Amino acid sequence: MVMPSIDPDTTPLYYLDNFRYLITFVAARYHNLLNAREKLFLTQFSDLPLSAQALYVRLLQRKGPYFRVDKIRYAEIPAIEASLESLCQQDFAISSGLNQTHVQVAMRNKTELLELLPRNQCKPGQLNRSQVVSLIVAGDVEVPRLKLVRLGFLDILDRFNFLFFGNSNQNLNEFVLHEIGVMPYEAYAIDSAKLFRQRSDIDDALCLNMIKGLARKLGAEIMEATRKPRKLPAPEAIASPVQRATYSLQLDALIDILPARPAAGFLSNQFDSLVLKLAGYCERLENLATARRLYGLTQLPPAREKLGRLYQKINDLDALQQLCVAMLADPKTEAEAVFAEKKLIKLASATADNHFRVPAGRPAAPASKSAVKPAVNIETIAFAVREEDSIESQVIDWYGTQNKQAQFVENHLFTGLFGLACWDIIFSPVPGAFFHPFQRGPADLYSGQFRQARRLAFEKRFTELLRQGQLEIQISQCFDEKVGRINPFVNWRRIALSDYCRFAEAIDPLLLIQVFGRILDDPRHHCSGFPDLLVWHGNQFELVEVKGPGDRLQDHQRRWQQFFLEIGLPAKVLHVVDQNDSDESGAAASFRHA
């Protein structure tokens, strides 16, 4: 299928073309999964007059659910009332049941509402909209009826949208954003395989999506209510027992309606991700029994690490030991292997009878994760820290005083180089990778099979990049050809091509390929934790993680620092002591031992 044009000058009904593309795509790919009502929708929509089709899609893209007929005006759609009548005849628009006072009031602005009140009650400058509404309701003021409509078949459209995109985060706006260049997607081959194999997959996906939306809102409230204040006392920032009980009941209600773990791979990943979030919220509310059960339902990292910390919190050391042994036998990530080994060593050393031991003859952790790691290189500097500026920008200024040039690159330098150097491989037509035209990246990117499915292509590319100057050629050509297009590894706004090329010329390509390999080991977790700054002194560079007063090195940041030192890339942690704070000297000492 050819993507439609969105030029409003040459194609004023471009939005209708986009909608037709979406539903035609769904109908062709999932015809056997559609029920009779959904198939009838497709037939009836195609039978509508062109102007009625256009009006339906226009309203679909507006905020509803109700629309005032007197406010519906589109230059490219003639005879609005006749088009509305056509929509109402086939239930694409519904005008009945919209005369309730609360609906009629909601569809008016404040000025219109004030006109309904007796003049002696009107105090426009002193009343907000809710107060005006209260006066209308309390005074039983007569509210003239506006002619309103709402759209029908929205449940079907939600399902079609989900069948097309595979998620509810995207919609028809993607067509426009792509065409006007705001969010241009790569042109890749769409796989003939179906994302959804059976109708129950769709039902599970919609159910998970609904719970995810509710959990996101509830989780934000829980996190805010249980946030520990930085400075005590501030008891009002901690949720009361009544609040916690209320949140727990709401959370339990969501957990109760969770479907069984879907069999489809991409849905099982969504299920695991949702369960992991719900478990975290339970733990936040000190509902440890439920959190423990939920963590046990998923092996999506870092679920087992969180479960291990929970076992430690409740002093269930036997369960912690068994979990760590299982993690070492089959580590899902490097972080799991490191976590499990550290915990087992601590358990063994803390137990007088040496009851807990690191299991002998266990499988080696991925990529020599069990090897002794080098100490992280830490340096401390001091200056008067400005609260209004980021600590990274202040360190960049400080490097300027040392005749060195520093720039903020964080998680964008190495991932960007990887994305540019391997662009065609990332978007290659691997079975099961691409299901619709608006994907940020392949569907299997975080599946654990991404690297293996493209193994030969990556090996060939890495061999090519070892040739002198090949990396600069590869990234320059790709940058010029693809600039602005969406790639899950490339952030176009962060780093210029000249900066990429300067670094590519300075770094040993063999070392860079080792970094690429670690990214590919676990793209979900290894695309973060990179040092904040790239620091230049002449043609020599250094990778610097900045830690301000009171800040700590995170585990994933520590692992990248250790990896860089292992392979021979210059890297360090730069701890900043605030000269405005006399207590900072002690803080620096504690940081060095963290």
Beta strands, then each sheet from edge to edge (+ up, - down):
strand 1: 66-68
strand 2: 93-94
strand 3: 148-151
strand 4: 378-383
strand 5: 405-408
strand 6: 533-537
strand 7: 540-547
strand 8: 571-578
sheet 1: 1+ 3- 2+
sheet 2: 4+ 8+ 7+ 6- 5+
end
